[in-house]
Amino acid sequence: MVKYSVLDQSIAIAGLPHAASIQDTIELAQLIEKLGYFRFWVSEHHNHGTILGTAPEILMAAIAQTTKKIRIGSAGVMLPHYSPYKIAEQFRVLDAIAPGRIDLGLGRAPGSDSKTSMALNPNGRFNTENFPSNVRDLIAWVSNKPLIDTHPYKSLKAYPLGNTMPDLWMLGSSDYGAQLAAHFGIPYCFAHFITDGSGLSRAAHLYRDSYQPSERYPEPLLSACVWALAAENEEKAKYLFKPRAHWKLMRNRGILAPLISPINAQKYTYSNTDEAFMDDLYRHSLVGTPAYLKERLNSLIKDSTLDEVVLLTWSYDKQDRLHSYKLLAKTLL
């Protein structure tokens, strides 16, 4: 049976303090657990005027203390910024806080611009060349397995040790992540919400066809994270989607700002080209009634042989976001 989960990015909302977005994420995790979703992930971005989730490992610790059974994860840690050993220690601590409930999602993208990348690691540089070997080392440290014999740090262990360990996921929006996940024999999540679905089918086939079974994951585990918004009727869904469409239009112009209200989005003066862009975005987005979204998701699951779907929802009003997840829980779970 296909599982359904949730990703939250702690979105900045026009007129609200940033702290409210972080608190809303913690509260959302509690609701998502009650509704019966399988896991709850938080993201990592830096110097971003819209996405305020900058430190997933800290947010995960807070969520772990306010939930009981739902899996909690990063989606993801941008590994090229950091030492694999330090990440292993952080997630071993998280696993001690919530044993058997922690997911460590790994990304290769910077989640920021080049200047921000330099500020994050002023003693080095954003290095993707060593990404495969860093993933290899991180897997070993997180699972308390030996590193390769020639490794200069093979005697090190990532504490605290325990009977459980985080599940590692590779995140990506291209063939590279799918191939690397298959090589290491770990689960893979495709960022459908970034590509609007482009490349999912190819990545899914690459992952499954080249998968090398590992001790912990003898079978491939494939998911996709999709942007989805549900409402009682199509008219309401399209109205609630307007801020997201406006945001994407502004983002394409280099403007990363808090999400504005549907009313203010409607008041904005758009050119014919702008209107055409937003109409096309709406047609290709997973927005509408729960029944419509279920149909679209079932098609996506079948076409790409997904084991899990992760839902990501933005809305200006928190209650609309919560209501969307409730509607989808009734329909999908």
RASUL-V551426 format. One record per residue. N is the residue number from 1. OMEGA is omega in whole degrees, -180 to 180 (none if undefined). NEAR is the number of other ideal C-beta (glycine too) atoms within 8 Angstrom. Layout:
# RASUL-V551426
n omega near
N OMEGA NEAR
N OMEGA NEAR
This chain:
# RASUL-V551426
n omega near
1 -180 2
2 177 8
3 176 10
4 -177 14
5 -176 15
6 170 15
7 174 13
8 -175 13
9 -180 12
10 -174 14
11 175 11
12 -180 14
13 -179 11
14 178 11
15 180 4
16 176 9
17 -179 4
18 -179 8
19 180 6
20 180 9
21 178 13
22 178 12
23 178 8
24 178 10
25 179 14
26 179 12
27 180 8
28 -180 14
29 -180 15
30 178 10
31 -179 11
32 176 12
33 -179 12
34 -178 6
35 176 10
36 175 5
37 -171 15
38 -179 8
39 180 13
40 -177 18
41 174 15
42 -171 17
43 176 15
44 173 15
45 -177 12
46 178 10
47 -175 8
48 -176 10
49 -178 7
50 -174 12
51 -171 10
52 179 13
53 -176 15
54 -174 6
55 -175 7
56 -177 13
57 178 11
58 179 7
59 178 14
60 179 14
61 178 10
62 180 9
63 179 14
64 -178 13
65 -177 7
66 175 8
67 -175 13
68 -172 4
69 -177 5
70 175 13
71 -176 11
72 -177 16
73 175 15
74 178 14
75 -2 17
76 172 13
77 -180 13
78 -167 13
79 -179 14
80 177 12
81 -162 9
82 172 10
83 177 5
84 -179 12
85 179 11
86 178 8
87 178 13
88 178 12
89 -179 11
90 -176 9
91 169 13
92 176 16
93 178 9
94 179 15
95 175 15
96 178 8
97 -179 8
98 -174 10
99 176 8
100 -178 6
101 -170 10
102 174 15
103 177 14
104 178 16
105 -175 15
106 176 13
107 180 13
108 -179 11
109 -178 5
110 -176 12
111 -175 10
112 174 11
113 -175 7
114 180 7
115 178 7
116 178 11
117 178 13
118 180 10
119 179 8
120 -178 10
121 -174 11
122 -179 6
123 -180 3
124 178 5
125 178 6
126 -170 11
127 177 8
128 -179 7
129 -178 4
130 -176 8
131 -180 12
132 -180 8
133 176 7
134 175 11
135 178 14
136 -179 10
137 -179 13
138 178 15
139 -179 12
140 -177 10
141 -179 15
142 -177 14
143 -179 8
144 176 8
145 -179 6
146 173 5
147 179 9
148 -173 7
149 -177 4
150 -176 4
151 -179 8
152 -178 3
153 -174 8
154 -180 10
155 -176 3
156 173 7
157 177 6
158 -179 10
159 3 6
160 175 6
161 -180 6
162 -178 9
163 179 3
164 179 6
165 176 9
166 170 11
167 179 11
168 176 13
169 169 16
170 179 16
171 179 12
172 177 16
173 -179 8
174 179 8
175 -174 9
176 -178 8
177 179 15
178 -180 16
179 -179 11
180 177 13
181 178 14
182 -179 16
183 -177 9
184 179 12
185 179 10
186 179 12
187 -178 13
188 176 18
189 180 16
190 -178 17
191 180 11
192 -176 13
193 177 9
194 -175 6
195 -173 10
196 175 8
197 -178 8
198 177 5
199 -177 11
200 -177 13
201 -180 8
202 -180 8
203 180 15
204 179 14
205 178 8
206 -178 12
207 -177 15
208 -176 11
209 -176 7
210 -175 9
211 176 10
212 -176 8
213 176 7
214 -178 9
215 -177 4
216 -177 7
217 -179 11
218 179 5
219 177 6
220 178 10
221 -171 9
222 175 16
223 174 15
224 177 15
225 -176 14
226 173 13
227 -176 11
228 179 13
229 -178 15
230 174 13
231 -176 15
232 -180 5
233 -175 7
234 -179 9
235 180 6
236 180 9
237 -180 14
238 177 10
239 -180 9
240 -180 14
241 -174 12
242 178 12
243 178 15
244 179 13
245 177 12
246 180 12
247 -180 13
248 177 11
249 179 12
250 179 10
251 179 10
252 177 7
253 178 6
254 -178 5
255 177 7
256 -172 8
257 176 10
258 179 11
259 180 13
260 -177 11
261 176 9
262 -180 10
263 179 6
264 177 9
265 179 12
266 -179 7
267 -176 5
268 179 7
269 -178 2
270 173 8
271 177 5
272 178 6
273 177 6
274 -179 9
275 180 9
276 178 8
277 -177 11
278 177 14
279 179 8
280 178 8
281 180 10
282 -178 11
283 -176 6
284 -178 7
285 176 11
286 -177 10
287 179 11
288 179 9
289 177 11
290 180 11
291 179 7
292 180 9
293 178 15
294 179 10
295 -180 8
296 -179 9
297 178 13
298 177 8
299 179 8
300 -180 15
301 -179 11
302 -176 7
303 -175 7
304 179 12
305 -178 9
306 173 12
307 -175 8
308 175 14
309 177 15
310 -176 16
311 176 14
312 -177 13
313 171 11
314 168 12
315 -180 13
316 -179 11
317 -179 7
318 -177 8
319 177 6
320 179 11
321 179 12
322 -179 10
323 178 9
324 180 15
325 178 16
326 179 10
327 -179 12
328 177 14
329 179 12
330 -175 8
331 -171 11
332 -171 9
333 none 8
